[in-house]
């Protein structure tokens, strides 16, 4: 395999979340990575769950995913064009579908870890933990989206026979920066983008905005996303009269436009984020970021340098940080923070992330050959 280059690689991406016309915000980071892999010249096929309601009928959906993945892998091998790499997102449990596809297809198994697939899902029961350790022991390569996630893999899911490499899923920094050049930023707008679920800190964000509004501080909050907490959050904001607009899930281009027009993007998670791509995308857009010091965000964020950092669960600190950020957004200090944020975001460019991934793949295949 030593003569293979990244442009000749054949990759089967198996993922439990992937965007579609009906659900454009579902797994956009995986969709963007696939597009970048194809631009790099690799031949990529995708077996995916594309409906964000799929996880309500999880058994049947995963059986369908397994059938599709196994068929793709085996047919490719029988035709004499086997996949070199089977890449699984999210590592657990999707890797349990990807492992037989890789084994029967004669491919290397790569587990791509994003967050809850190693921080939460394996530890819901002893059986899940055993299954996750069994799976990770059989991977040929493990990719983590941050050093925080890589450390959890090494400490809790070992012993491994594979190396663990840190590679960002990446953002389309050029597209984000281009959109930001063509719009006017709204000085009082705070934006949240993400799933409306427990652990995302949205309720505290609404309370922080309510406190600022009560001081007659100019602020508006726009919330992009959907989830099980949406109805309750909408009712809470309506009852309090907090200036909040819920717009539901949006396609990536619309999210970029909102980031470009927002003064501040808030990432107030109370549970650790694997990386915190929203914060990085916001930096690329030129918005100032307020985020909690947890998980991968603690690696990315530097208070007063490329954003504003608060302890998780502290509404008073979040309120003060939002005020600092909104004031800074109108000043030369904000320009300094934006410039540092742009440099941070540049390190997570999607094309760069794909080149790094493919370098790991070609080395692995050459070593095996």
N, C-alpha and C positions, 0 to 999 in steps of 0.2 A: 504493500500500500504506500510505499515511500514516494511513488511518482504522482500521487494525487495532490492536487491543489484545491484551494477552497472553491474555485470556480467550477470544479468538476464534481463537487460533493453532491450527493443526493440525500435529502433530509426529509423525514416524515415527522411533522409536528403533531402531537396528540395533546389536545387541550380541553379542559372542561369549561372554558369561557373564551368566546371568540365573537367579534362583532358581525352583525348582519344588517341588511336593510331595515328589518323590523326592529332590531335592537342594536343601534349603532354605538351605544356607549358600553356595551357588554364586552369586557376584555380587550379594550382598545390597545393596551400595551403589548398584548400578544399579536394582535393584528398588525401593529406597526412594525414589530420585530420581523414578522414573516415577510412583509413588503421589503424591508431593508435587506434581508437574506437574499431575496430574489434579485434585488438591484445589484448585489454583490456577485451575481452570476451563479449562485447555487440553484439546484433544482429542488423545489420545496413542494410537498403535498401536505394537505392539512386534513386531519380527522378531528372534528370538534363538536362540542355542544354550543349552539349559537342562540339559545333562548334563555334569557335571564330568569324565566320561571321554571327552568329545568330542575332546579334543586328542590322543588316541592315533590317531584316524582323521581327521586334520585336513583332508585334501583333500576327502573326501566331505562332511564336515560343513559346510565353507564353501561348497561348491556348493549344498547345500540352503538354507543361509542366504541366498545370493545369489538363488536362485530365488524364495524367499518375499519377500524385500525388493523385488525388481524387480516382481513381480506386484502387491504392495500399492501401490507407487508409481505404476505405469502405470495400474492400474484406478482409483485415486483421481483421476488426472488426466483419464481418459476420462469419468468420471462428473461432471466439472466441479467437484470438490472436492479439488484437489491439496493435498498437504502443503506448508506454508510452509517447514518445517525438516526436514531429515534429519539426525539427531544420531547420530554413530558413537561407540560405546564398544567396545572399546579402540581408540584412534585408528588404530594400525597393528598388525595388518593389516586390521581390520574396515573401515576407511575405504575400502579398495580395493573392497569390496562396496557400501559406501554411495555412492560417487561415481557409478556408473552409475544407481543408483536415484534420486539427486538430479537428475542430468542429464535422464534420461528422464521423470522425474516433474515437472520444472519447479520444483524446490525449491532452497533454499539448503543447502549442505553445511556442517555444523558438526562439527569433529573434537574430541572430548573426550579429553584426554590424562591418564593416570592414573599412569604410572611406567615400567614396562618397555617400553611401547609406543614410548617415545622414548629411554630410556636404554640398552636392550639389543637389542630385536628388530630394529631397522633396521640394526644394525651387525654382524649375524652373517655377512654376505657383502656384497660390492660390489653385487650385483644387488638385494639387499634395500634397501641404502642408496639406490640410484638410484630404486627404486620408491617409497620413503618420501618422498624429495624431490619426485618427480613429484606424489605425492598432496597433500602439504602446499601445494605451489604452486597447487593448484586449489581449496583450501578457501575458503569465504566467511567463515568465522570459526574461530579456534582457541581452545579453552578449555583451560587448564592448571590442575591442581588445587593448584599451589603456584608460588611465584616461582622455585623451583629448577627445576621442569619447564619453566616459561615461558622461562627463560634458555637451557636446552638446545635448545628448539625454535628460538629466535631465532638461536643461534650455529651449530647443526649442520644444521638442516633448511630454512634459507632459501636464496634470498630468497623472502619471502612476499608475496602481494598482500593477505592478510587481516591483521586485527589479532589479537594474542594477549592474551586476557583471563584473569585469575586468578580462578577460582571454585571453592570447595570442593564436593565431591560432597555434603557435608552429613551430619549425624547427626540422629537423632530425640532431641534433648536432653531434651525433656519426658518422653518415655516412659522414658528412661534414668534421669532424676532421680526419677521417680515410683517406679520399682522399688526404687531405693536407699533410699527412705524407709521401706520396709516390711520390711526384713530386718536381721539382725544381722551385722556384719562379723566375719570370723574373723581374729584378729590374726596368725596365723602363715602364712596362705595367700598364695602367689605364683601368679599366673595368666599363662599365655601363650595368646594366641589368634592363629592364623594358619596358613598353609600350612607343612607340615613338609618344607621344601626347603632346599637349599644356599643360603646367604646370609641365612637368617633368624636365625642365631645360637643355635639351640635346643640344640645340643650343648654350647656354652659355658655356656648357662644351666643345664643339668643339672649341669655340672661345678661351677658357682658354688654351686648349692644343695647339692651333695655336700660342698663345703668348709665351708659353714655348718653342715651337719649334723654334720660331723666335730668341730666346735668345741662341739657340744651346744647350738647356737643353735636355738631352736624355729622350724622352717620346713617347709612342705609345698609342693610344686609341682603344679599341675594344668595339663595341656596340652590345649587344645581345637584340633582341626584334623586334617587328614590330608595325605598326600603321600608322595612317593617315599622319603623318609628315615624314615618312621615305624617300620618293622620294626627298622632298625638302632638308632634312638634308644631304642626300648623294650628291646631286648636290652642296650644299654649301661647303662641305668638299673637294669635288673633285676640285672645282674652286679655292679654296684657297691653295690647295696642303697640307692640314693638314694630318698628319699620322693617318688616321682613317680606321678601318676595320669594316664593317657591316656584321654580320653573321646570322641575322634573329633569329627567336625564336628557342630555344633549349630545350631538355628534361632536367629534374632536374639533372640527373647525369652528363650531359655535362656542365651545369652551375656550378656545384660544382667543376669540374675539372678546369674550367677557373678561378674561384675565387681562387683556390689553387695555380694557376700559376701566379696570378696577384699581383703586389706590392700594388696596391691601388684599391679600389672600390669606385666609386663616386655616391652619391645620391643627385643631385643638384636641387631638386624639388623647384619650385616657388609657388606651391599650397600645402597646408598642406597634409601630408601623415597621414593616420589614425594611423599607427604604424611604418611602414618602415621595413618590413621583410627582404628586400634585405640587409639593413645595418646589421641586426642581423646575417643573414646567412654569410655575409662577415666576420664578427668578428669571427664566429665559424671556418671559413676556415683559419684564420690567416692573412688575408689581412688587411691593414690599411684602415679605412673608412673616407672619406670626405663627409660631409652631411650638409644640411641647417638646421638652427634652426627654425623649424616649426612643428606644430602639434605634433604627437606622437614621431617624431624624437627628439624634444626638451626634451622629457622625457628620451630618451634612450642615447643620445650622451652627452659626457662631454669633452669639448675641451682640448686637451693635455693630457687627461687621457685614454679614451678608443677610441679616434679618434680625428678628426679635424672638427670643426664646423664653418660655415660661415653664414652670413646673406643672405636671399634669394635675388636673382636678382643682386648680386654684382659680376661682372666678375673679377674685380681686386682681390677681396678677395678670390674668388674661385681659381684663378691662383696661388696666394701666398700659399693657403692651399694645393693645389696639389704639389707644389714645396716642401713645408715643409714635407708633407707625404712621397714623393719619397725619400727625403734625409734621413728622419727618418727610412725608411724601411731598409736602409743599416747599421743602427747603433744599439747600445745597447738601445737607447731610443725607437726604434721601438719594441724591444722585450718586454719592459715594457708595451707599449700601447697594444700590441697583447695579453699579459697576462690579462690585465684588460678587453679587449674586449671579451676574451674567458669566463671570469666570467659573463659578461653581457649576452652573448649568452646562457650560461648555464641556466639562469633564464627563458629562452623561449623554453626550450626543449619540444618537442611535447608530449612525454609521460607524462611529468609533467603537461602540459596544459590539457591533456585529463583527468588525475586523478582529477584535480581541477574541470573541467566541470562536471564530473560524481558525484562528491561530492555535487555540487549544485543541480543536478538533483534528487539524492536520497533524499536529505533533502526536496526538494520541494514536491516530491511525498509522502514522509512520513507525512509531515505536512498536505497535502490534505487528506490523509487517516485517 
